[in-house]
Amino acid sequence: MLKKRIIPCLDIKNGRTVKGVNFVDIRDAGDPVALAKQYAEQGADELVFLDITATIEARETLISLVADIAANINIPFTVGGGITTVAQAKALIRAGADKISVNSAAVKRPELVQELAAEFGSQCVVVAVDTKCEDDQWTVFVSGGRTPTGIDTLAWVEKMEALGAGEILLTSMNNDGTKAGFALDITTAVAEKVQIPVIASGGAGTIAHFETLFKQTTASAGLAASIFHYGEIPVPQLKSALKDKNIPIR
């Protein structure tokens, strides 16, 4: 069995790490370079950097900040936010990103995923999917969770895999920031629908939530933000506890 990964996420706004609840009520969570360095030193398996307002503000991801973070860490580094072209992705990879994450741009122009996979290989392409359950239907949202697309989440992840995505970063908007646990139903369904790894995001609040995620779904990684940023559950403590529960952790 592949070992499960623990991934802190840096949501970036105006050059600072921030965190919200259900994609709103954003508050400051610290300096991204300092946090990134801390997580690498603590043994996080990977780091995700999402420039959460780049798409809304119609600008590119903060390349200088990406370079600063990359210079301070030695773990795989995924970067997303406002990436719409192969050239932008190339600049971020040159700056130190290991993987590129696309979300809104993939919905607008799905062939971008194909182009990125052709240029860098599927292992470098993460498709982030912000999904929300309304009337018992999970659908895809874009523009930082502001805009509904009406696209069925399961059909969408299947399409993204077919176009060359190497990983799905699945965030439940219903669970995001609530600390009430991961959305096990949609995570299970997505992980069964695709053959590529699925990172579960949204709702982590306790060590037990990660244990449940890994025991009840085939998600390959658990991503969280506020519990790490505010020191509620340090990465080493989480990994140690999961190993004690016989969950294969890196």
C-alpha atoms as an extended CHARMM CRD file, in Angstrom:
* protein
*
       250  EXT
         1         1  MET       CA              0.0000000000        0.0000000000        0.0000000000  PROA      1               0.0000000000
         2         2  LEU       CA              1.2460000000        3.4720000000       -0.8430000000  PROA      2               0.0000000000
         3         3  LYS       CA              2.0210000000        5.5160000000        2.2190000000  PROA      3               0.0000000000
         4         4  LYS       CA             -0.3720000000        8.3600000000        2.9860000000  PROA      4               0.0000000000
         5         5  ARG       CA              0.7910000000       11.9730000000        2.7790000000  PROA      5               0.0000000000
         6         6  ILE       CA              0.1930000000       14.8990000000        5.1190000000  PROA      6               0.0000000000
         7         7  ILE       CA              0.1230000000       18.2240000000        3.2630000000  PROA      7               0.0000000000
         8         8  PRO       CA             -0.1240000000       21.7050000000        4.7940000000  PROA      8               0.0000000000
         9         9  CYS       CA             -1.7100000000       24.3070000000        2.5190000000  PROA      9               0.0000000000
        10        10  LEU       CA             -0.7340000000       27.9540000000        2.2680000000  PROA      10              0.0000000000
        11        11  ASP       CA             -3.6570000000       30.0190000000        0.9850000000  PROA      11              0.0000000000
        12        12  ILE       CA             -2.0630000000       33.3030000000       -0.0760000000  PROA      12              0.0000000000
        13        13  LYS       CA             -3.6850000000       36.7280000000       -0.2870000000  PROA      13              0.0000000000
        14        14  ASN       CA             -1.6580000000       39.9420000000       -0.7080000000  PROA      14              0.0000000000
        15        15  GLY       CA              1.5200000000       38.0040000000        0.0540000000  PROA      15              0.0000000000
        16        16  ARG       CA              0.2940000000       36.6780000000        3.4100000000  PROA      16              0.0000000000
        17        17  THR       CA             -1.0010000000       33.2710000000        4.4810000000  PROA      17              0.0000000000
        18        18  VAL       CA             -4.7340000000       33.4450000000        5.2020000000  PROA      18              0.0000000000
        19        19  LYS       CA             -7.5200000000       31.0820000000        6.2080000000  PROA      19              0.0000000000
        20        20  GLY       CA            -11.2970000000       31.2850000000        5.9980000000  PROA      20              0.0000000000
        21        21  VAL       CA            -14.3890000000       29.2200000000        6.7190000000  PROA      21              0.0000000000
        22        22  ASN       CA            -16.4720000000       27.9260000000        3.7920000000  PROA      22              0.0000000000
        23        23  PHE       CA            -14.2630000000       30.1070000000        1.5400000000  PROA      23              0.0000000000
        24        24  VAL       CA            -15.2510000000       33.3590000000        3.3290000000  PROA      24              0.0000000000
        25        25  ASP       CA            -14.3480000000       35.2290000000        6.5760000000  PROA      25              0.0000000000
        26        26  ILE       CA            -10.6760000000       35.2900000000        5.6040000000  PROA      26              0.0000000000
        27        27  ARG       CA             -8.1730000000       36.0930000000        8.3640000000  PROA      27              0.0000000000
        28        28  ASP       CA             -4.3930000000       36.3460000000        8.5450000000  PROA      28              0.0000000000
        29        29  ALA       CA             -2.4200000000       33.2350000000        9.4440000000  PROA      29              0.0000000000
        30        30  GLY       CA              1.1910000000       34.3580000000        9.1600000000  PROA      30              0.0000000000
        31        31  ASP       CA              4.2460000000       34.7560000000        6.9690000000  PROA      31              0.0000000000
        32        32  PRO       CA              4.2340000000       32.1500000000        4.1680000000  PROA      32              0.0000000000
        33        33  VAL       CA              8.0170000000       31.7400000000        3.9600000000  PROA      33              0.0000000000
        34        34  ALA       CA              8.3450000000       31.1630000000        7.7130000000  PROA      34              0.0000000000
        35        35  LEU       CA              5.4270000000       28.7210000000        7.7330000000  PROA      35              0.0000000000
        36        36  ALA       CA              6.7460000000       26.8130000000        4.7130000000  PROA      36              0.0000000000
        37        37  LYS       CA             10.1690000000       26.4450000000        6.3110000000  PROA      37              0.0000000000
        38        38  GLN       CA              8.5670000000       25.2830000000        9.5600000000  PROA      38              0.0000000000
        39        39  TYR       CA              6.4820000000       22.6140000000        7.8090000000  PROA      39              0.0000000000
        40        40  ALA       CA              9.4460000000       21.2720000000        5.8460000000  PROA      40              0.0000000000
        41        41  GLU       CA             11.4560000000       21.0190000000        9.0630000000  PROA      41              0.0000000000
        42        42  GLN       CA              8.5460000000       19.3000000000       10.8380000000  PROA      42              0.0000000000
        43        43  GLY       CA              8.3730000000       16.5340000000        8.2350000000  PROA      43              0.0000000000
        44        44  ALA       CA              5.3940000000       17.5350000000        6.1000000000  PROA      44              0.0000000000
        45        45  ASP       CA              5.3740000000       15.3700000000        2.9760000000  PROA      45              0.0000000000
        46        46  GLU       CA              4.5190000000       18.1470000000        0.5470000000  PROA      46              0.0000000000
        47        47  LEU       CA              3.4280000000       21.7700000000        0.5320000000  PROA      47              0.0000000000
        48        48  VAL       CA              0.6180000000       23.3810000000       -1.4650000000  PROA      48              0.0000000000
        49        49  PHE       CA              0.6220000000       27.1180000000       -2.2480000000  PROA      49              0.0000000000
        50        50  LEU       CA             -2.6180000000       28.5990000000       -3.5820000000  PROA      50              0.0000000000
        51        51  ASP       CA             -2.7770000000       32.2650000000       -4.5560000000  PROA      51              0.0000000000
        52        52  ILE       CA             -6.4870000000       32.4720000000       -3.7840000000  PROA      52              0.0000000000
        53        53  THR       CA             -7.2420000000       35.8490000000       -5.3580000000  PROA      53              0.0000000000
        54        54  ALA       CA             -5.1060000000       35.6050000000       -8.5020000000  PROA      54              0.0000000000
        55        55  THR       CA             -8.0160000000       34.4250000000      -10.6680000000  PROA      55              0.0000000000
        56        56  ILE       CA            -10.4180000000       37.0450000000       -9.2830000000  PROA      56              0.0000000000
        57        57  GLU       CA             -7.8680000000       39.8050000000       -9.7760000000  PROA      57              0.0000000000
        58        58  ALA       CA             -6.9580000000       38.4610000000      -13.2290000000  PROA      58              0.0000000000
        59        59  ARG       CA             -3.2520000000       38.3860000000      -12.5080000000  PROA      59              0.0000000000
        60        60  GLU       CA             -0.4780000000       35.8410000000      -12.3830000000  PROA      60              0.0000000000
        61        61  THR       CA              0.6880000000       33.9480000000       -9.3080000000  PROA      61              0.0000000000
        62        62  LEU       CA              3.2670000000       35.7290000000       -7.1380000000  PROA      62              0.0000000000
        63        63  ILE       CA              6.4630000000       34.3320000000       -8.6690000000  PROA      63              0.0000000000
        64        64  SER       CA              8.9140000000       36.0710000000       -6.3110000000  PROA      64              0.0000000000
        65        65  LEU       CA              7.1180000000       34.6370000000       -3.2740000000  PROA      65              0.0000000000
        66        66  VAL       CA              7.1340000000       31.1620000000       -4.8450000000  PROA      66              0.0000000000
        67        67  ALA       CA             10.9100000000       31.4890000000       -5.3820000000  PROA      67              0.0000000000
        68        68  ASP       CA             11.4350000000       32.6030000000       -1.7620000000  PROA      68              0.0000000000
        69        69  ILE       CA              9.4900000000       29.6220000000       -0.4390000000  PROA      69              0.0000000000
        70        70  ALA       CA             11.1760000000       27.1300000000       -2.7880000000  PROA      70              0.0000000000
        71        71  ALA       CA             14.5920000000       28.3380000000       -1.6110000000  PROA      71              0.0000000000
        72        72  ASN       CA             13.6580000000       27.5090000000        1.9720000000  PROA      72              0.0000000000
        73        73  ILE       CA             12.1500000000       24.0240000000        1.6250000000  PROA      73              0.0000000000
        74        74  ASN       CA             13.2590000000       20.5960000000        0.4410000000  PROA      74              0.0000000000
        75        75  ILE       CA              9.8750000000       18.8970000000       -0.0220000000  PROA      75              0.0000000000
        76        76  PRO       CA              7.6230000000       18.6860000000       -3.1210000000  PROA      76              0.0000000000
        77        77  PHE       CA              5.9380000000       22.0220000000       -3.7380000000  PROA      77              0.0000000000
        78        78  THR       CA              2.6450000000       22.4930000000       -5.6110000000  PROA      78              0.0000000000
        79        79  VAL       CA              1.6880000000       25.9850000000       -6.7770000000  PROA      79              0.0000000000
        80        80  GLY       CA             -1.6830000000       27.2160000000       -8.0490000000  PROA      80              0.0000000000
        81        81  GLY       CA             -3.6770000000       30.3790000000       -8.5720000000  PROA      81              0.0000000000
        82        82  GLY       CA             -4.3290000000       32.2730000000      -11.7810000000  PROA      82              0.0000000000
        83        83  ILE       CA             -2.3390000000       29.9230000000      -14.0250000000  PROA      83              0.0000000000
        84        84  THR       CA             -3.8420000000       30.0270000000      -17.5210000000  PROA      84              0.0000000000
        85        85  THR       CA             -0.9390000000       29.1870000000      -19.8560000000  PROA      85              0.0000000000
        86        86  VAL       CA              1.9720000000       26.7730000000      -20.2330000000  PROA      86              0.0000000000
        87        87  ALA       CA              4.3340000000       29.7750000000      -20.1990000000  PROA      87              0.0000000000
        88        88  GLN       CA              3.0910000000       30.8570000000      -16.7570000000  PROA      88              0.0000000000
        89        89  ALA       CA              3.4780000000       27.3120000000      -15.4790000000  PROA      89              0.0000000000
        90        90  LYS       CA              7.0150000000       27.1460000000      -16.8790000000  PROA      90              0.0000000000
        91        91  ALA       CA              7.9550000000       30.3590000000      -15.0510000000  PROA      91              0.0000000000
        92        92  LEU       CA              6.6680000000       28.9260000000      -11.7630000000  PROA      92              0.0000000000
        93        93  ILE       CA              8.5380000000       25.6590000000      -12.2550000000  PROA      93              0.0000000000
        94        94  ARG       CA             11.6920000000       27.6640000000      -12.9740000000  PROA      94              0.0000000000
        95        95  ALA       CA             11.0170000000       29.5450000000       -9.7200000000  PROA      95              0.0000000000
        96        96  GLY       CA             10.9660000000       26.2520000000       -7.8180000000  PROA      96              0.0000000000
        97        97  ALA       CA              7.4920000000       24.7290000000       -8.0660000000  PROA      97              0.0000000000
        98        98  ASP       CA              7.4630000000       20.9460000000       -8.5260000000  PROA      98              0.0000000000
        99        99  LYS       CA              3.8170000000       20.6980000000       -9.5460000000  PROA      99              0.0000000000
       100       100  ILE       CA              1.2950000000       23.1020000000      -11.0420000000  PROA      100             0.0000000000
       101       101  SER       CA             -2.3020000000       23.2800000000       -9.8220000000  PROA      101             0.0000000000
       102       102  VAL       CA             -5.0990000000       24.5680000000      -12.0580000000  PROA      102             0.0000000000
       103       103  ASN       CA             -8.7590000000       25.0400000000      -11.2390000000  PROA      103             0.0000000000
       104       104  SER       CA            -10.7840000000       27.8390000000      -12.8650000000  PROA      104             0.0000000000
       105       105  ALA       CA             -8.5820000000       27.8680000000      -15.9700000000  PROA      105             0.0000000000
       106       106  ALA       CA             -9.1960000000       24.1450000000      -16.5120000000  PROA      106             0.0000000000
       107       107  VAL       CA            -12.9600000000       24.6980000000      -16.4340000000  PROA      107             0.0000000000
       108       108  LYS       CA            -12.6730000000       27.6070000000      -18.8550000000  PROA      108             0.0000000000
       109       109  ARG       CA            -10.3440000000       25.7210000000      -21.2060000000  PROA      109             0.0000000000
       110       110  PRO       CA             -9.9820000000       22.0020000000      -20.3700000000  PROA      110             0.0000000000
       111       111  GLU       CA             -7.2980000000       21.5000000000      -23.0410000000  PROA      111             0.0000000000
       112       112  LEU       CA             -4.9190000000       23.4660000000      -20.7840000000  PROA      112             0.0000000000
       113       113  VAL       CA             -4.5950000000       20.2970000000      -18.6880000000  PROA      113             0.0000000000
       114       114  GLN       CA             -3.6070000000       18.3720000000      -21.8010000000  PROA      114             0.0000000000
       115       115  GLU       CA             -1.0520000000       21.0420000000      -22.7400000000  PROA      115             0.0000000000
       116       116  LEU       CA              0.4900000000       21.0770000000      -19.2760000000  PROA      116             0.0000000000
       117       117  ALA       CA              0.7220000000       17.2680000000      -19.1750000000  PROA      117             0.0000000000
       118       118  ALA       CA              2.3590000000       17.2250000000      -22.6160000000  PROA      118             0.0000000000
       119       119  GLU       CA              4.9110000000       19.8590000000      -21.5550000000  PROA      119             0.0000000000
       120       120  PHE       CA              5.7860000000       18.7220000000      -18.0310000000  PROA      120             0.0000000000
       121       121  GLY       CA              4.3410000000       15.2040000000      -17.6320000000  PROA      121             0.0000000000
       122       122  SER       CA              1.1720000000       14.2250000000      -15.7740000000  PROA      122             0.0000000000
       123       123  GLN       CA              3.0900000000       13.9090000000      -12.5080000000  PROA      123             0.0000000000
       124       124  CYS       CA              3.4420000000       17.7140000000      -12.4920000000  PROA      124             0.0000000000
       125       125  VAL       CA             -0.2350000000       18.4830000000      -13.1370000000  PROA      125             0.0000000000
       126       126  VAL       CA             -2.6920000000       18.8010000000      -10.2480000000  PROA      126             0.0000000000
       127       127  VAL       CA             -6.3030000000       19.7000000000      -10.9400000000  PROA      127             0.0000000000
       128       128  ALA       CA             -7.8590000000       21.4140000000       -7.9450000000  PROA      128             0.0000000000
       129       129  VAL       CA            -11.5910000000       20.8500000000       -7.6650000000  PROA      129             0.0000000000
       130       130  ASP       CA            -13.6580000000       23.0530000000       -5.3680000000  PROA      130             0.0000000000
       131       131  THR       CA            -16.9390000000       21.2310000000       -4.9280000000  PROA      131             0.0000000000
       132       132  LYS       CA            -20.1290000000       22.0100000000       -3.0580000000  PROA      132             0.0000000000
       133       133  CYS       CA            -23.1550000000       19.8930000000       -2.2300000000  PROA      133             0.0000000000
       134       134  GLU       CA            -26.4890000000       21.5600000000       -2.8880000000  PROA      134             0.0000000000
       135       135  ASP       CA            -29.7640000000       19.6050000000       -3.1550000000  PROA      135             0.0000000000
       136       136  ASP       CA            -27.8190000000       16.3210000000       -2.8080000000  PROA      136             0.0000000000
       137       137  GLN       CA            -25.7210000000       17.1630000000       -5.8750000000  PROA      137             0.0000000000
       138       138  TRP       CA            -21.9600000000       17.7610000000       -5.7640000000  PROA      138             0.0000000000
       139       139  THR       CA            -20.9320000000       20.2950000000       -8.4110000000  PROA      139             0.0000000000
       140       140  VAL       CA            -17.8030000000       22.2560000000       -9.3120000000  PROA      140             0.0000000000
       141       141  PHE       CA            -17.2520000000       25.8990000000       -8.3460000000  PROA      141             0.0000000000
       142       142  VAL       CA            -14.5980000000       28.2720000000       -9.7190000000  PROA      142             0.0000000000
       143       143  SER       CA            -13.1230000000       31.7170000000       -9.0200000000  PROA      143             0.0000000000
       144       144  GLY       CA            -12.1660000000       30.8940000000       -5.4470000000  PROA      144             0.0000000000
       145       145  GLY       CA            -15.5110000000       29.2290000000       -4.7880000000  PROA      145             0.0000000000
       146       146  ARG       CA            -17.5070000000       32.2590000000       -5.9050000000  PROA      146             0.0000000000
       147       147  THR       CA            -18.9600000000       30.9530000000       -9.1430000000  PROA      147             0.0000000000
       148       148  PRO       CA            -21.0550000000       27.8010000000       -9.6730000000  PROA      148             0.0000000000
       149       149  THR       CA            -20.4880000000       25.9440000000      -12.9450000000  PROA      149             0.0000000000
       150       150  GLY       CA            -23.2290000000       23.3320000000      -12.7110000000  PROA      150             0.0000000000
       151       151  ILE       CA            -20.6260000000       20.7010000000      -13.7000000000  PROA      151             0.0000000000
       152       152  ASP       CA            -21.0600000000       17.3490000000      -11.9600000000  PROA      152             0.0000000000
       153       153  THR       CA            -17.9870000000       16.6920000000       -9.8020000000  PROA      153             0.0000000000
       154       154  LEU       CA            -17.5920000000       12.9960000000      -10.6640000000  PROA      154             0.0000000000
       155       155  ALA       CA            -17.9160000000       13.6010000000      -14.3940000000  PROA      155             0.0000000000
       156       156  TRP       CA            -15.3930000000       16.4300000000      -14.1070000000  PROA      156             0.0000000000
       157       157  VAL       CA            -12.6560000000       14.4690000000      -12.3160000000  PROA      157             0.0000000000
       158       158  GLU       CA            -13.0390000000       11.6470000000      -14.8130000000  PROA      158             0.0000000000
       159       159  LYS       CA            -12.5720000000       14.1170000000      -17.6710000000  PROA      159             0.0000000000
       160       160  MET       CA             -9.5310000000       15.6990000000      -16.0050000000  PROA      160             0.0000000000
       161       161  GLU       CA             -7.8670000000       12.3130000000      -15.5860000000  PROA      161             0.0000000000
       162       162  ALA       CA             -8.5270000000       11.5240000000      -19.2520000000  PROA      162             0.0000000000
       163       163  LEU       CA             -6.8930000000       14.8210000000      -20.2700000000  PROA      163             0.0000000000
       164       164  GLY       CA             -3.7270000000       14.0410000000      -18.3460000000  PROA      164             0.0000000000
       165       165  ALA       CA             -4.1080000000       15.2510000000      -14.7610000000  PROA      165             0.0000000000
       166       166  GLY       CA             -1.7780000000       13.3810000000      -12.4370000000  PROA      166             0.0000000000
       167       167  GLU       CA             -3.5820000000       14.2120000000       -9.2070000000  PROA      167             0.0000000000
       168       168  ILE       CA             -6.8760000000       15.6480000000       -7.9520000000  PROA      168             0.0000000000
       169       169  LEU       CA             -6.9370000000       18.1380000000       -5.0670000000  PROA      169             0.0000000000
       170       170  LEU       CA            -10.5180000000       17.8350000000       -3.8690000000  PROA      170             0.0000000000
       171       171  THR       CA            -11.8510000000       20.5390000000       -1.5500000000  PROA      171             0.0000000000
       172       172  SER       CA            -15.3150000000       20.2920000000       -0.0580000000  PROA      172             0.0000000000
       173       173  MET       CA            -16.5950000000       23.8590000000        0.2700000000  PROA      173             0.0000000000
       174       174  ASN       CA            -19.2430000000       22.6440000000        2.7180000000  PROA      174             0.0000000000
       175       175  ASN       CA            -16.5240000000       21.3720000000        5.0680000000  PROA      175             0.0000000000
       176       176  ASP       CA            -13.7950000000       23.9660000000        4.4490000000  PROA      176             0.0000000000
       177       177  GLY       CA            -12.5670000000       25.5890000000        7.6580000000  PROA      177             0.0000000000
       178       178  THR       CA            -15.3090000000       24.0170000000        9.7840000000  PROA      178             0.0000000000
       179       179  LYS       CA            -12.9770000000       21.5480000000       11.5480000000  PROA      179             0.0000000000
       180       180  ALA       CA            -15.9090000000       19.1280000000       11.5290000000  PROA      180             0.0000000000
       181       181  GLY       CA            -14.1340000000       16.4590000000        9.4630000000  PROA      181             0.0000000000
       182       182  PHE       CA            -13.5080000000       15.6910000000        5.8080000000  PROA      182             0.0000000000
       183       183  ALA       CA            -16.3840000000       15.1210000000        3.3540000000  PROA      183             0.0000000000
       184       184  LEU       CA            -16.0870000000       11.3430000000        3.2830000000  PROA      184             0.0000000000
       185       185  ASP       CA            -18.9150000000       10.7100000000        0.8110000000  PROA      185             0.0000000000
       186       186  ILE       CA            -17.6040000000       12.7950000000       -2.0970000000  PROA      186             0.0000000000
       187       187  THR       CA            -13.9840000000       11.8960000000       -1.2950000000  PROA      187             0.0000000000
       188       188  THR       CA            -14.8680000000        8.1990000000       -1.4840000000  PROA      188             0.0000000000
       189       189  ALA       CA            -16.7750000000        8.6760000000       -4.7330000000  PROA      189             0.0000000000
       190       190  VAL       CA            -14.0060000000       10.6860000000       -6.4200000000  PROA      190             0.0000000000
       191       191  ALA       CA            -11.2560000000        8.3060000000       -5.2950000000  PROA      191             0.0000000000
       192       192  GLU       CA            -13.2500000000        5.3880000000       -6.7220000000  PROA      192             0.0000000000
       193       193  LYS       CA            -13.9360000000        7.2370000000       -9.9840000000  PROA      193             0.0000000000
       194       194  VAL       CA            -10.2940000000        7.9530000000      -10.8910000000  PROA      194             0.0000000000
       195       195  GLN       CA             -7.0830000000        5.9380000000      -10.8680000000  PROA      195             0.0000000000
       196       196  ILE       CA             -4.8620000000        8.9180000000       -9.9760000000  PROA      196             0.0000000000
       197       197  PRO       CA             -4.1280000000       10.0550000000       -6.3900000000  PROA      197             0.0000000000
       198       198  VAL       CA             -6.7390000000       12.1700000000       -4.6070000000  PROA      198             0.0000000000
       199       199  ILE       CA             -5.8030000000       14.7400000000       -1.9760000000  PROA      199             0.0000000000
       200       200  ALA       CA             -8.6940000000       15.3680000000        0.4150000000  PROA      200             0.0000000000
       201       201  SER       CA             -9.1070000000       18.9390000000        1.6200000000  PROA      201             0.0000000000
       202       202  GLY       CA            -11.6260000000       20.7860000000        3.7630000000  PROA      202             0.0000000000
       203       203  GLY       CA            -12.7250000000       20.1350000000        7.3160000000  PROA      203             0.0000000000
       204       204  ALA       CA             -9.7190000000       18.7170000000        9.1730000000  PROA      204             0.0000000000
       205       205  GLY       CA             -9.9760000000       19.5690000000       12.8510000000  PROA      205             0.0000000000
       206       206  THR       CA             -8.6630000000       16.5870000000       14.7970000000  PROA      206             0.0000000000
       207       207  ILE       CA             -6.2490000000       13.6950000000       14.4450000000  PROA      207             0.0000000000
       208       208  ALA       CA             -9.2820000000       11.3970000000       14.3530000000  PROA      208             0.0000000000
       209       209  HSD       CA            -10.4960000000       13.1270000000       11.1890000000  PROA      209             0.0000000000
       210       210  PHE       CA             -7.3190000000       12.0530000000        9.3790000000  PROA      210             0.0000000000
       211       211  GLU       CA             -7.5960000000        8.5370000000       10.7770000000  PROA      211             0.0000000000
       212       212  THR       CA            -11.1910000000        8.2880000000        9.5190000000  PROA      212             0.0000000000
       213       213  LEU       CA            -10.2110000000        9.7190000000        6.1340000000  PROA      213             0.0000000000
       214       214  PHE       CA             -7.4840000000        7.1460000000        5.5940000000  PROA      214             0.0000000000
       215       215  LYS       CA             -9.4450000000        4.1980000000        6.9780000000  PROA      215             0.0000000000
       216       216  GLN       CA            -12.7530000000        4.8980000000        5.2280000000  PROA      216             0.0000000000
       217       217  THR       CA            -11.5870000000        6.2700000000        1.8590000000  PROA      217             0.0000000000
       218       218  THR       CA             -8.7460000000        5.5510000000       -0.5450000000  PROA      218             0.0000000000
       219       219  ALA       CA             -7.5720000000        9.1760000000       -0.5760000000  PROA      219             0.0000000000
       220       220  SER       CA             -3.7930000000        9.2370000000       -0.8160000000  PROA      220             0.0000000000
       221       221  ALA       CA             -3.2810000000       12.4390000000        1.1670000000  PROA      221             0.0000000000
       222       222  GLY       CA             -4.9350000000       14.7220000000        3.6850000000  PROA      222             0.0000000000
       223       223  LEU       CA             -4.4930000000       18.4720000000        3.3040000000  PROA      223             0.0000000000
       224       224  ALA       CA             -5.1320000000       21.0220000000        6.0430000000  PROA      224             0.0000000000
       225       225  ALA       CA             -4.3910000000       24.6320000000        6.8430000000  PROA      225             0.0000000000
       226       226  SER       CA             -5.6130000000       26.2450000000       10.0490000000  PROA      226             0.0000000000
       227       227  ILE       CA             -4.8430000000       23.3280000000       12.3860000000  PROA      227             0.0000000000
       228       228  PHE       CA             -1.2180000000       23.5990000000       11.2720000000  PROA      228             0.0000000000
       229       229  HSD       CA             -0.9710000000       27.3980000000       10.9260000000  PROA      229             0.0000000000
       230       230  TYR       CA             -2.3000000000       28.0670000000       14.4240000000  PROA      230             0.0000000000
       231       231  GLY       CA             -0.3160000000       25.2530000000       16.0440000000  PROA      231             0.0000000000
       232       232  GLU       CA             -3.3720000000       23.2250000000       17.0430000000  PROA      232             0.0000000000
       233       233  ILE       CA             -1.9500000000       19.9430000000       15.7180000000  PROA      233             0.0000000000
       234       234  PRO       CA              1.7640000000       19.9870000000       14.8480000000  PROA      234             0.0000000000
       235       235  VAL       CA              2.6770000000       17.8400000000       11.8270000000  PROA      235             0.0000000000
       236       236  PRO       CA              5.0010000000       15.4940000000       13.8100000000  PROA      236             0.0000000000
       237       237  GLN       CA              2.2790000000       14.8340000000       16.4070000000  PROA      237             0.0000000000
       238       238  LEU       CA             -0.2580000000       14.0260000000       13.6770000000  PROA      238             0.0000000000
       239       239  LYS       CA              2.0830000000       11.6520000000       11.8390000000  PROA      239             0.0000000000
       240       240  SER       CA              3.1200000000        9.8890000000       15.0250000000  PROA      240             0.0000000000
       241       241  ALA       CA             -0.5020000000        9.3980000000       16.1120000000  PROA      241             0.0000000000
       242       242  LEU       CA             -1.4940000000        8.0080000000       12.7120000000  PROA      242             0.0000000000
       243       243  LYS       CA              1.4230000000        5.5680000000       12.7330000000  PROA      243             0.0000000000
       244       244  ASP       CA              0.2300000000        4.3950000000       16.1720000000  PROA      244             0.0000000000
       245       245  LYS       CA             -3.1390000000        3.6520000000       14.5170000000  PROA      245             0.0000000000
       246       246  ASN       CA             -1.3440000000        1.4380000000       11.9650000000  PROA      246             0.0000000000
       247       247  ILE       CA             -1.9350000000        3.8700000000        9.1090000000  PROA      247             0.0000000000
       248       248  PRO       CA              0.9840000000        3.7860000000        6.6570000000  PROA      248             0.0000000000
       249       249  ILE       CA              2.4280000000        7.3020000000        6.8310000000  PROA      249             0.0000000000
       250       250  ARG       CA              5.5820000000        8.5270000000        5.1170000000  PROA      250             0.0000000000
